[in-house]
Amino acid sequence: MTSSTDPSSSPGTRQSLWRHRNFRRYLTGQAASVTGSSISTMVIPVLAVLELDATTAEVAWLTFLGQLPPALLALHAGALADRHSKRRQIIAGDLVSAAALASVPVAAALDRLSLTQLMVVAAVQGAAGVLHDAAAISLLPSLVDRSLLQRSNSRIGSLFAVAATAGSNLGAALTALLGPAQALLGGCPVLPRQRLVHRPHPGPRKLPAGSGRPPSAHRDR
């Protein structure tokens, strides 16, 4: 009895999250996403005030529109992630968000930037973020062993808190150095994130020793 118990328990205690290539890629990509979102969340209201002389009420509406999509679309985004490719949904969310953010410095350079555009960008970014986050949450259990899932969530929560703070500080620094419109470009480095999340390391996923069940086929390709 003891000989059969030790092998199943010892691998779980020796397993390290950082040895999981898929988890490392996932964590790096999601940290970049959180950092970029924090940059844009900080910069857009500053841009509205400095460049468009927005009032307090207009800034409040801008913030409200950015937070409205998560309240309206969270359940639908989760259902979409369950039915379709999670990685493609992550990439699509990043691409849409980047396109919306990139339109701001272009409009500013052409002297066509308006508060209406910023409101649309905030709403689109919020909706794209919901799609991204719903798929990212659903993707994690397919990347690590079940025995490591709790530790994975703990590491992710800690790193995301650091990434959010770093993103806000980076957004402030970019605003001071480049101006608020150009600082938004720091919030949309989509191509590096895509490469980090859309190609998992080949090979079957290993369940913890002693589970006795083969890994199921992935539906998140």
MARBA-3410 file (N, C-alpha, C, O; in Angstrom, 1 decimal):
221
0.8,-1.2,0.0,0.0,0.0,0.0,0.9,1.2,0.0,0.6,2.2,-0.7 ~ 1.9,1.2,0.8,2.8,2.4,0.9,3.6,2.6,-0.4,3.8,3.7,-0.8 ~ 4.0,1.5,-1.0,4.8,1.6,-2.2,4.0,2.2,-3.4,4.5,2.8,-4.2 ~ 2.6,1.9,-3.4,1.8,2.4,-4.4,1.4,3.9,-4.2,1.0,4.6,-5.1 ~ 1.4,4.3,-2.9,1.1,5.6,-2.6,2.2,6.6,-2.9,1.9,7.7,-3.4
3.4,6.2,-2.5,4.5,7.2,-2.6,4.8,7.6,-4.1,5.0,8.8,-4.3 ~ 4.8,6.7,-5.1,5.1,7.2,-6.4,4.0,8.2,-6.9,4.4,9.1,-7.7 ~ 2.8,8.0,-6.5,1.8,8.9,-7.0,1.8,10.3,-6.3,1.4,11.3,-6.9 ~ 2.4,10.3,-5.1,2.4,11.6,-4.4,3.7,12.3,-4.6,3.7,13.6,-4.7 ~ 4.8,11.6,-4.8,6.1,12.3,-4.9,6.2,13.1,-6.2,6.8,14.2,-6.1
5.7,12.6,-7.4,5.8,13.4,-8.5,5.1,14.7,-8.4,5.6,15.8,-8.9 ~ 3.9,14.7,-7.7,3.2,16.0,-7.6,3.9,17.0,-6.8,3.9,18.2,-7.0 ~ 4.7,16.5,-5.7,5.4,17.4,-4.9,6.7,17.9,-5.6,7.2,19.0,-5.3 ~ 7.2,17.1,-6.5,8.4,17.5,-7.2,8.1,18.4,-8.5,9.0,19.1,-8.9 ~ 6.9,18.3,-9.0,6.6,19.0,-10.2,6.7,20.5,-10.0,6.2,21.1,-9.0
7.3,21.2,-10.9,7.5,22.6,-10.9,6.7,23.3,-12.1,6.8,22.8,-13.2 ~ 6.0,24.3,-11.8,5.3,25.0,-12.8,6.2,25.6,-13.9,5.8,25.6,-15.1 ~ 7.4,26.0,-13.5,8.3,26.6,-14.5,8.9,25.6,-15.4,9.6,26.0,-16.4 ~ 8.7,24.3,-15.2,9.1,23.3,-16.1,8.1,23.1,-17.2,8.4,22.4,-18.2 ~ 6.9,23.6,-17.1,5.9,23.5,-18.1,6.0,24.6,-19.1,5.7,25.8,-18.8
6.5,24.2,-20.3,6.7,25.2,-21.3,5.4,26.0,-21.7,5.4,27.2,-21.9 ~ 4.3,25.2,-21.8,3.1,25.8,-22.2,2.6,26.9,-21.1,2.1,27.9,-21.5 ~ 2.8,26.5,-19.9,2.4,27.5,-18.8,3.3,28.7,-18.8,2.8,29.8,-18.6 ~ 4.6,28.6,-19.1,5.5,29.7,-19.2,5.0,30.7,-20.3,5.0,31.9,-20.1 ~ 4.7,30.1,-21.4,4.3,30.9,-22.6,3.0,31.6,-22.3,2.8,32.7,-22.6
2.1,30.8,-21.7,0.8,31.4,-21.3,0.9,32.5,-20.3,0.3,33.6,-20.5 ~ 1.7,32.3,-19.3,1.9,33.3,-18.3,2.5,34.6,-18.8,2.1,35.7,-18.5 ~ 3.5,34.4,-19.7,4.2,35.6,-20.3,3.2,36.4,-21.2,3.2,37.6,-21.1 ~ 2.5,35.6,-22.0,1.6,36.3,-22.9,0.5,37.0,-22.1,0.1,38.2,-22.5 ~ -0.1,36.4,-21.1,-1.2,37.1,-20.3,-0.7,38.2,-19.5,-1.4,39.2,-19.3
0.6,38.1,-19.0,1.2,39.3,-18.3,1.3,40.5,-19.2,1.1,41.6,-18.8 ~ 1.8,40.2,-20.5,1.9,41.3,-21.4,0.5,41.9,-21.7,0.4,43.1,-21.9 ~ -0.5,41.1,-21.8,-1.9,41.5,-22.1,-2.4,42.4,-20.9,-2.9,43.5,-21.2 ~ -2.1,42.0,-19.7,-2.6,42.8,-18.5,-1.8,44.2,-18.5,-2.4,45.2,-18.2 ~ -0.5,44.1,-18.8,0.3,45.3,-18.8,-0.2,46.3,-19.9,-0.4,47.5,-19.6
-0.5,45.8,-21.1,-1.0,46.6,-22.1,-2.4,47.2,-21.8,-2.6,48.4,-22.1 ~ -3.2,46.4,-21.2,-4.6,46.9,-20.8,-4.5,48.0,-19.8,-5.2,49.0,-19.8 ~ -3.5,47.8,-18.8,-3.4,48.9,-17.8,-2.8,50.2,-18.4,-3.2,51.3,-17.9 ~ -2.0,50.1,-19.4,-1.4,51.3,-20.0,-2.6,52.1,-20.6,-2.7,53.2,-20.4 ~ -3.4,51.4,-21.4,-4.5,52.1,-22.1,-5.6,52.6,-21.2,-6.1,53.7,-21.4
-5.8,51.8,-20.1,-6.8,52.3,-19.1,-6.4,53.6,-18.4,-7.2,54.4,-18.1 ~ -5.1,53.7,-18.2,-4.6,54.9,-17.6,-4.5,56.1,-18.6,-4.7,57.2,-18.2 ~ -4.1,55.8,-19.8,-3.8,56.9,-20.8,-5.0,57.5,-21.4,-5.1,58.7,-21.6 ~ -6.1,56.7,-21.7,-7.2,57.2,-22.4,-7.9,58.4,-21.6,-8.2,59.4,-22.3 ~ -8.2,58.3,-20.3,-8.8,59.5,-19.7,-7.8,60.7,-19.7,-8.3,61.8,-19.8
-6.5,60.4,-19.5,-5.6,61.5,-19.6,-5.6,62.2,-20.9,-5.5,63.4,-21.0 ~ -5.6,61.4,-22.0,-5.7,61.9,-23.3,-7.0,62.8,-23.5,-6.9,63.9,-24.1 ~ -8.1,62.3,-23.0,-9.3,63.1,-23.1,-9.2,64.4,-22.5,-9.8,65.4,-23.0 ~ -8.6,64.5,-21.3,-8.5,65.8,-20.6,-7.5,66.7,-21.2,-7.8,67.9,-21.4 ~ -6.3,66.2,-21.6,-5.2,67.0,-22.0,-5.4,67.5,-23.5,-5.1,68.6,-23.8
-5.9,66.6,-24.3,-6.0,66.9,-25.8,-7.4,67.4,-26.2,-7.5,68.2,-27.1 ~ -8.4,66.9,-25.5,-9.8,67.3,-25.9,-10.5,68.1,-24.9,-11.7,68.4,-25.0 ~ -9.8,68.5,-23.8,-10.5,69.3,-22.7,-11.8,68.7,-22.2,-12.8,69.4,-22.1 ~ -11.8,67.4,-22.0,-13.0,66.8,-21.5,-13.4,67.2,-20.1,-12.5,67.5,-19.3 ~ -14.6,67.3,-19.9,-15.1,67.6,-18.6,-15.2,66.4,-17.7,-14.9,65.3,-18.1
-15.4,66.6,-16.4,-15.5,65.5,-15.5,-16.6,64.5,-15.9,-16.4,63.3,-15.8 ~ -17.7,65.1,-16.3,-18.8,64.2,-16.7,-18.4,63.3,-17.9,-18.8,62.2,-18.0 ~ -17.7,64.0,-18.9,-17.3,63.2,-20.1,-16.3,62.1,-19.8,-16.3,61.1,-20.3 ~ -15.4,62.4,-18.8,-14.4,61.4,-18.4,-15.2,60.3,-17.7,-14.8,59.1,-17.9 ~ -16.2,60.6,-16.9,-17.0,59.6,-16.2,-17.7,58.7,-17.3,-17.7,57.5,-17.1
-18.2,59.3,-18.3,-18.9,58.5,-19.4,-17.9,57.6,-20.1,-18.1,56.5,-20.4 ~ -16.7,58.1,-20.3,-15.6,57.4,-20.9,-15.3,56.1,-20.1,-15.1,55.0,-20.7 ~ -15.1,56.3,-18.8,-14.8,55.2,-18.0,-16.0,54.2,-17.9,-15.8,53.0,-17.9 ~ -17.2,54.7,-17.8,-18.4,53.9,-17.8,-18.5,53.0,-19.1,-18.8,51.8,-19.0 ~ -18.2,53.6,-20.2,-18.3,52.8,-21.5,-17.3,51.7,-21.5,-17.5,50.7,-22.1
-16.1,52.0,-21.0,-15.0,51.0,-20.9,-15.4,49.8,-20.0,-14.9,48.7,-20.3 ~ -16.2,50.1,-19.0,-16.5,49.0,-18.0,-17.8,48.3,-18.3,-18.2,47.3,-17.7 ~ -18.6,48.9,-19.3,-19.9,48.3,-19.6,-19.8,46.9,-20.3,-20.6,46.0,-19.9 ~ -19.0,46.7,-21.3,-18.9,45.4,-22.0,-18.7,44.2,-21.0,-19.4,43.2,-21.2 ~ -17.8,44.3,-20.0,-17.7,43.1,-19.2,-19.0,42.7,-18.5,-19.3,41.5,-18.3
-19.8,43.7,-18.1,-21.0,43.4,-17.4,-22.1,42.8,-18.4,-22.9,42.0,-18.0 ~ -22.0,43.2,-19.6,-23.0,42.7,-20.6,-22.6,41.4,-21.3,-23.5,40.7,-21.7 ~ -21.3,41.2,-21.5,-20.8,40.2,-22.4,-20.1,39.0,-21.8,-19.7,38.1,-22.5 ~ -19.9,39.1,-20.5,-19.1,38.1,-19.8,-19.7,36.7,-20.0,-18.9,35.7,-20.4 ~ -20.9,36.5,-19.8,-21.5,35.1,-20.0,-21.5,34.7,-21.4,-21.2,33.5,-21.7
-21.7,35.6,-22.3,-21.7,35.2,-23.8,-20.3,34.9,-24.2,-20.1,33.9,-25.0 ~ -19.3,35.6,-23.7,-17.9,35.3,-24.1,-17.5,34.0,-23.5,-16.7,33.3,-24.2 ~ -17.9,33.6,-22.3,-17.6,32.3,-21.8,-18.2,31.2,-22.6,-17.5,30.2,-22.8 ~ -19.4,31.4,-23.0,-20.1,30.3,-23.8,-19.4,30.2,-25.2,-19.2,29.1,-25.7 ~ -18.9,31.3,-25.7,-18.2,31.3,-27.0,-16.9,30.6,-26.9,-16.5,29.8,-27.8
-16.2,30.8,-25.8,-14.9,30.1,-25.5,-15.1,28.6,-25.4,-14.3,27.8,-25.8 ~ -16.3,28.1,-24.8,-16.5,26.7,-24.7,-16.8,26.0,-26.0,-16.6,24.8,-26.2 ~ -17.4,26.8,-27.0,-17.8,26.2,-28.2,-16.7,26.3,-29.3,-16.8,25.5,-30.3 ~ -15.8,27.2,-29.2,-14.9,27.5,-30.3,-13.4,27.5,-29.8,-13.2,27.3,-28.6 ~ -12.5,27.7,-30.7,-11.1,27.7,-30.3,-10.8,28.8,-29.3,-11.0,30.0,-29.6
-10.2,28.4,-28.2,-9.9,29.4,-27.2,-8.7,30.3,-27.6,-8.7,31.5,-27.4 ~ -7.7,29.6,-28.2,-6.5,30.4,-28.7,-6.9,31.4,-29.7,-6.4,32.6,-29.7 ~ -7.8,31.0,-30.7,-8.2,32.0,-31.7,-9.0,33.1,-31.1,-8.9,34.3,-31.5 ~ -9.8,32.8,-30.1,-10.5,33.9,-29.4,-9.6,34.9,-28.7,-9.9,36.1,-28.7 ~ -8.6,34.3,-28.1,-7.6,35.2,-27.4,-6.9,36.1,-28.4,-6.8,37.3,-28.2
-6.5,35.5,-29.5,-5.8,36.3,-30.6,-6.7,37.3,-31.2,-6.3,38.5,-31.4 ~ -8.0,36.9,-31.4,-9.0,37.9,-32.0,-9.2,39.1,-31.1,-9.3,40.2,-31.5 ~ -9.3,38.8,-29.8,-9.5,39.9,-28.8,-8.4,40.8,-28.8,-8.5,42.1,-28.8 ~ -7.1,40.3,-28.9,-5.9,41.2,-28.9,-5.9,42.0,-30.2,-5.5,43.2,-30.1 ~ -6.2,41.4,-31.3,-6.1,42.1,-32.6,-7.1,43.2,-32.6,-6.8,44.3,-33.1
-8.4,43.0,-32.2,-9.4,44.0,-32.2,-9.0,45.1,-31.2,-9.1,46.3,-31.6 ~ -8.5,44.8,-30.1,-8.1,45.8,-29.1,-6.9,46.7,-29.7,-6.9,47.9,-29.5 ~ -6.0,46.0,-30.3,-4.8,46.7,-30.9,-5.3,47.6,-32.0,-4.8,48.8,-32.1 ~ -6.2,47.2,-32.8,-6.6,48.0,-34.0,-7.3,49.3,-33.4,-7.2,50.4,-34.0 ~ -8.2,49.1,-32.4,-8.9,50.2,-31.8,-7.9,51.2,-31.2,-8.1,52.4,-31.4
-6.9,50.7,-30.5,-6.0,51.6,-29.8,-5.1,52.3,-30.8,-4.8,53.5,-30.7 ~ -4.7,51.6,-31.9,-3.8,52.2,-32.9,-4.5,53.3,-33.7,-3.8,54.2,-34.2 ~ -5.8,53.3,-33.7,-6.5,54.3,-34.4,-6.4,55.7,-33.7,-6.6,56.7,-34.4 ~ -6.1,55.7,-32.4,-6.1,56.9,-31.7,-4.9,57.8,-32.1,-5.1,59.0,-32.5 ~ -3.6,57.3,-32.0,-2.5,58.1,-32.5,-2.6,58.5,-33.9,-2.1,59.6,-34.3
-3.2,57.7,-34.8,-3.4,58.0,-36.2,-4.3,59.2,-36.3,-4.0,60.2,-37.0 ~ -5.4,59.1,-35.6,-6.4,60.3,-35.7,-5.8,61.5,-35.1,-6.1,62.6,-35.6 ~ -5.0,61.4,-34.0,-4.4,62.5,-33.4,-3.4,63.2,-34.4,-3.3,64.4,-34.4 ~ -2.6,62.4,-35.1,-1.7,62.9,-36.0,-2.3,63.6,-37.2,-1.8,64.6,-37.7 ~ -3.6,63.2,-37.5,-4.3,63.8,-38.6,-5.2,64.9,-38.1,-6.0,65.6,-38.8
-5.1,65.2,-36.8,-5.9,66.2,-36.1,-7.4,66.0,-36.3,-8.2,66.9,-36.5 ~ -7.8,64.7,-36.2,-9.2,64.3,-36.3,-9.7,63.6,-35.1,-10.8,63.0,-35.1 ~ -8.9,63.6,-34.0,-9.3,62.9,-32.8,-10.5,63.6,-32.1,-10.6,64.8,-32.1 ~ -11.5,62.8,-31.7,-12.6,63.3,-31.0,-13.0,62.5,-29.8,-12.5,61.4,-29.6 ~ -13.8,63.1,-28.9,-14.2,62.4,-27.7,-15.1,61.2,-28.1,-15.0,60.1,-27.4
-15.9,61.3,-29.1,-16.7,60.2,-29.6,-15.8,59.0,-30.0,-16.1,57.9,-29.6 ~ -14.7,59.3,-30.7,-13.8,58.2,-31.0,-13.2,57.5,-29.8,-13.2,56.3,-29.7 ~ -12.8,58.3,-28.8,-12.3,57.7,-27.6,-13.3,56.8,-26.9,-13.0,55.8,-26.3 ~ -14.6,57.3,-26.9,-15.6,56.5,-26.2,-15.8,55.1,-27.0,-16.0,54.1,-26.4 ~ -15.8,55.2,-28.3,-15.9,54.0,-29.1,-14.7,53.1,-28.8,-14.9,51.9,-28.7
-13.5,53.6,-28.8,-12.3,52.8,-28.5,-12.4,52.2,-27.1,-12.0,51.0,-27.0 ~ -12.8,52.9,-26.1,-13.0,52.4,-24.8,-13.9,51.2,-24.8,-13.7,50.2,-24.1 ~ -15.1,51.4,-25.4,-16.1,50.3,-25.5,-15.6,49.1,-26.2,-15.8,47.9,-25.8 ~ -14.9,49.3,-27.4,-14.4,48.2,-28.1,-13.3,47.5,-27.4,-13.2,46.2,-27.4 ~ -12.4,48.2,-26.7,-11.4,47.6,-25.9,-11.9,46.8,-24.8,-11.4,45.7,-24.5
-13.0,47.3,-24.2,-13.6,46.5,-23.1,-14.2,45.2,-23.6,-14.1,44.2,-22.9 ~ -14.9,45.3,-24.8,-15.5,44.1,-25.3,-14.4,43.1,-25.7,-14.6,41.9,-25.5 ~ -13.3,43.6,-26.4,-12.2,42.7,-26.8,-11.6,42.0,-25.5,-11.1,40.9,-25.6 ~ -11.5,42.8,-24.5,-10.9,42.3,-23.2,-11.7,41.2,-22.6,-11.2,40.2,-22.1 ~ -13.0,41.3,-22.7,-13.9,40.2,-22.2,-13.7,38.9,-23.0,-13.6,37.8,-22.4
-13.6,39.0,-24.3,-13.4,37.8,-25.2,-12.0,37.2,-24.8,-11.9,36.0,-24.7 ~ -11.0,38.0,-24.7,-9.7,37.5,-24.3,-9.7,36.8,-23.0,-9.2,35.7,-22.9 ~ -10.2,37.5,-22.0,-10.2,36.9,-20.6,-11.0,35.7,-20.5,-10.5,34.7,-19.8 ~ -12.2,35.6,-21.1,-13.0,34.4,-21.0,-12.3,33.2,-21.6,-12.3,32.1,-21.0 ~ -11.6,33.4,-22.7,-10.9,32.3,-23.4,-9.7,31.9,-22.6,-9.3,30.8,-22.5
-9.0,32.9,-22.0,-7.7,32.7,-21.3,-8.0,31.9,-20.0,-7.2,30.9,-19.7 ~ -9.1,32.2,-19.3,-9.4,31.4,-18.1,-9.8,30.0,-18.5,-9.4,29.1,-17.8 ~ -10.5,29.8,-19.6,-10.9,28.4,-20.0,-9.7,27.6,-20.5,-9.7,26.4,-20.4 ~ -8.7,28.3,-21.0,-7.5,27.6,-21.6,-6.6,27.0,-20.6,-6.0,26.0,-20.8 ~ -6.5,27.6,-19.4,-5.5,27.2,-18.4,-5.5,25.7,-18.0,-4.5,25.1,-18.0
-6.7,25.2,-17.8,-6.7,23.8,-17.3,-6.2,22.8,-18.4,-5.8,21.7,-18.0 ~ -6.1,23.2,-19.6,-5.6,22.3,-20.7,-4.1,22.4,-20.8,-3.5,21.7,-21.6 ~ -3.5,23.4,-20.0,-2.0,23.6,-20.2,-1.2,23.0,-19.1,-0.1,22.6,-19.3 ~ -1.8,22.8,-17.9,-1.1,22.2,-16.8,-1.8,21.0,-16.2,-3.0,20.9,-16.4 ~ -1.1,20.2,-15.4,-1.7,19.1,-14.7,-2.7,19.6,-13.7,-2.6,20.7,-13.2
-3.7,18.7,-13.5,-4.8,19.1,-12.5,-4.2,19.3,-11.1,-4.6,20.2,-10.4 ~ -3.1,18.6,-10.8,-2.5,18.8,-9.5,-1.8,20.1,-9.3,-1.6,20.5,-8.2 ~ -1.6,20.8,-10.4,-0.9,22.1,-10.4,-1.8,23.3,-10.6,-1.4,24.4,-10.7 ~ -3.1,23.0,-10.8,-4.0,24.1,-11.2,-4.1,25.1,-10.1,-4.2,26.3,-10.4 ~ -4.2,24.7,-8.9,-4.4,25.7,-7.8,-3.2,26.6,-7.7,-3.3,27.8,-7.5
-2.0,26.0,-7.8,-0.8,26.8,-7.7,-0.6,27.7,-8.9,-0.1,28.8,-8.8 ~ -1.1,27.2,-10.1,-1.1,28.0,-11.3,-1.9,29.3,-11.1,-1.4,30.4,-11.4 ~ -3.1,29.1,-10.6,-4.0,30.3,-10.4,-3.3,31.2,-9.4,-3.5,32.5,-9.5 ~ -2.7,30.7,-8.4,-2.0,31.6,-7.4,-0.9,32.4,-8.0,-0.8,33.6,-7.8 ~ -0.1,31.7,-8.8,1.0,32.4,-9.5,0.5,33.5,-10.5,1.0,34.6,-10.6
-0.6,33.1,-11.2,-1.2,34.0,-12.2,-1.7,35.3,-11.5,-1.5,36.4,-11.9 ~ -2.4,35.1,-10.3,-3.0,36.2,-9.6,-1.9,37.2,-9.1,-2.0,38.4,-9.2 ~ -0.8,36.6,-8.6,0.3,37.4,-8.1,0.9,38.2,-9.2,1.2,39.4,-9.1 ~ 1.2,37.5,-10.3,1.9,38.2,-11.4,1.0,39.2,-12.1,1.5,40.3,-12.5 ~ -0.3,38.9,-12.2,-1.1,39.9,-12.8,-1.3,41.2,-12.0,-1.4,42.3,-12.6
-1.2,41.1,-10.7,-1.2,42.3,-9.9,0.0,43.1,-10.1,-0.1,44.4,-10.2 ~ 1.1,42.5,-10.2,2.4,43.2,-10.5,2.3,43.8,-11.9,2.7,44.9,-12.1 ~ 1.8,43.0,-12.9,1.7,43.5,-14.3,0.8,44.7,-14.4,1.1,45.7,-15.1 ~ -0.3,44.7,-13.6,-1.3,45.8,-13.7,-0.6,47.1,-13.1,-0.8,48.2,-13.7 ~ 0.1,47.0,-12.0,0.8,48.1,-11.4,1.9,48.6,-12.4,2.0,49.8,-12.6
2.7,47.7,-12.9,3.7,48.1,-13.8,3.2,48.8,-15.1,3.7,49.7,-15.6 ~ 2.0,48.3,-15.6,1.4,48.9,-16.7,0.9,50.3,-16.5,1.1,51.2,-17.3 ~ 0.4,50.6,-15.3,-0.1,51.9,-15.0,1.1,52.9,-14.9,1.1,54.0,-15.4 ~ 2.2,52.4,-14.2,3.4,53.2,-14.1,4.1,53.4,-15.5,4.5,54.5,-15.8 ~ 4.1,52.4,-16.3,4.6,52.5,-17.6,3.8,53.5,-18.5,4.4,54.3,-19.3
2.5,53.4,-18.4,1.6,54.3,-19.1,1.9,55.8,-18.7,1.9,56.7,-19.6 ~ 2.1,56.0,-17.4,2.4,57.4,-17.0,3.8,57.9,-17.5,3.9,59.0,-18.0 ~ 4.8,57.0,-17.5,6.1,57.3,-18.1,6.0,57.6,-19.6,6.6,58.6,-20.0 ~ 5.3,56.7,-20.3,5.2,56.9,-21.7,4.4,58.2,-22.1,4.7,58.9,-23.0 ~ 3.4,58.6,-21.2,2.7,59.8,-21.4,3.6,61.0,-21.3,3.5,62.0,-22.0
4.4,61.0,-20.2,5.3,62.1,-20.0,6.4,62.2,-21.1,6.8,63.3,-21.5 ~ 6.8,61.1,-21.6,7.9,61.1,-22.6,7.4,61.3,-24.0,8.0,62.1,-24.8 ~ 6.3,60.7,-24.4,5.8,60.7,-25.8,4.5,61.5,-26.0,4.2,61.9,-27.2 ~ 3.8,61.8,-25.0,2.5,62.3,-25.1,1.4,61.3,-25.0,1.7,60.1,-25.3 ~ 0.2,61.6,-24.6,-0.8,60.6,-24.4,-1.2,59.8,-25.6,-1.5,58.6,-25.5
-1.3,60.4,-26.8,-1.7,59.7,-28.0,-0.7,58.6,-28.3,-1.1,57.5,-28.6 ~ 0.6,59.0,-28.4,1.6,58.0,-28.7,1.8,57.0,-27.7,2.2,55.8,-28.0 ~ 1.5,57.3,-26.4,1.7,56.4,-25.3,0.7,55.2,-25.5,1.0,54.1,-25.0 ~ -0.4,55.4,-26.2,-1.3,54.3,-26.4,-0.7,53.1,-27.2,-1.2,52.0,-27.1 ~ 0.3,53.4,-28.0,0.9,52.4,-28.8,1.6,51.4,-27.9,1.8,50.2,-28.3
1.9,51.7,-26.7,2.5,50.8,-25.7,1.5,49.8,-25.2,1.8,48.8,-24.6 ~ 0.2,50.1,-25.5,-0.8,49.1,-25.0,-1.2,48.1,-26.0,-2.2,47.3,-25.8 ~ -0.6,48.1,-27.2,-1.0,47.1,-28.2,0.1,46.4,-28.9,0.2,46.4,-30.1 ~ 1.0,45.7,-28.1,2.0,44.9,-28.7,1.5,43.5,-29.0,1.8,42.5,-28.3 ~ 0.6,43.4,-30.0,-0.2,42.2,-30.2,0.6,41.0,-30.7,0.5,39.9,-30.2
1.5,41.2,-31.6,2.2,40.1,-32.3,3.0,39.3,-31.3,3.0,38.1,-31.4 ~ 3.8,39.9,-30.3,4.5,39.1,-29.4,3.5,38.2,-28.5,3.9,37.1,-28.2 ~ 2.4,38.8,-28.2,1.4,38.0,-27.4,0.9,36.8,-28.2,0.7,35.7,-27.6 ~ 0.6,37.1,-29.4,0.0,36.0,-30.3,1.0,34.8,-30.3,0.6,33.7,-30.1 ~ 2.3,35.1,-30.5,3.2,34.0,-30.6,3.3,33.2,-29.3,3.7,32.0,-29.3
3.1,33.9,-28.2,3.2,33.3,-26.9,2.0,32.4,-26.5,2.1,31.5,-25.7 ~ 0.9,32.6,-27.1,-0.3,31.9,-26.7,-0.8,30.9,-27.8,-1.6,30.0,-27.5 ~ -0.4,31.0,-29.1,-1.2,30.3,-30.0,-0.4,29.0,-30.5,-1.0,28.3,-31.3 ~ 0.8,28.8,-30.0,1.5,27.5,-30.4,1.9,26.8,-29.1,2.9,27.0,-28.6 ~ 1.1,25.9,-28.7,1.4,25.1,-27.5,2.6,24.1,-27.8,2.8,23.8,-29.0
3.3,23.7,-26.8,4.3,22.7,-27.0,3.7,21.4,-27.4,2.8,20.9,-26.8 ~ 4.2,20.8,-28.5,3.6,19.5,-29.0,3.7,18.4,-27.9,4.6,18.4,-27.1 ~ 2.8,17.5,-28.0,2.9,16.3,-27.2,1.7,16.2,-26.3,1.0,17.2,-26.0 ~ 1.3,15.0,-25.8,0.1,14.9,-25.0,0.3,15.5,-23.6,1.4,15.5,-23.1 ~ -0.8,16.0,-23.1,-0.8,16.5,-21.7,-0.7,15.4,-20.7,-1.5,14.4,-20.8
0.1,15.5,-19.7,0.3,14.5,-18.7,-0.5,14.8,-17.5,-0.4,15.9,-16.9 ~ -1.4,13.9,-17.1,-2.1,14.1,-15.8,-1.2,13.6,-14.7,-0.2,12.9,-14.9 ~ -1.5,14.0,-13.4,-0.7,13.5,-12.3,-0.7,12.0,-12.2,-1.6,11.3,-12.6 ~ 0.4,11.5,-11.7,0.6,10.1,-11.6,-0.5,9.5,-10.7,-0.8,10.1,-9.7 ~ -1.1,8.4,-11.0,-2.1,7.7,-10.2,-3.5,8.1,-10.6,-4.5,7.6,-10.1
-3.6,9.0,-11.7,-5.0,9.4,-12.1,-5.7,8.3,-12.8,-6.9,8.1,-12.7 ~ -4.9,7.5,-13.6,-5.4,6.3,-14.2,-6.3,6.6,-15.4,-7.0,5.7,-15.9 ~ -6.3,7.9,-15.9,-7.1,8.3,-17.0,-6.3,8.9,-18.1,-5.4,9.8,-17.7 ~ -6.5,8.6,-19.3,-5.7,9.2,-20.4,-6.2,10.6,-20.6,-7.3,11.0,-20.3 ~ -5.3,11.5,-21.1,-5.7,12.9,-21.4,-6.7,12.9,-22.5,-6.6,12.1,-23.5
-7.7,13.8,-22.4,-8.7,13.9,-23.4,-8.2,14.8,-24.5,-7.2,15.5,-24.4 ~ -8.9,14.6,-25.6,-8.5,15.4,-26.8,-8.8,16.9,-26.6,-9.8,17.2,-26.0 ~ -7.9,17.7,-27.1,-8.1,19.1,-26.9,-9.1,19.7,-28.0,-9.1,19.2,-29.1 ~ -9.9,20.6,-27.5,-10.8,21.3,-28.4,-10.4,22.8,-28.5,-11.2,23.5,-29.1 ~ -9.2,23.2,-28.0,-8.9,24.6,-27.9,-7.8,24.9,-28.9,-7.0,25.9,-28.7
-7.7,24.2,-30.0,-6.6,24.4,-30.9,-7.0,25.7,-31.8,-6.2,26.1,-32.6
END
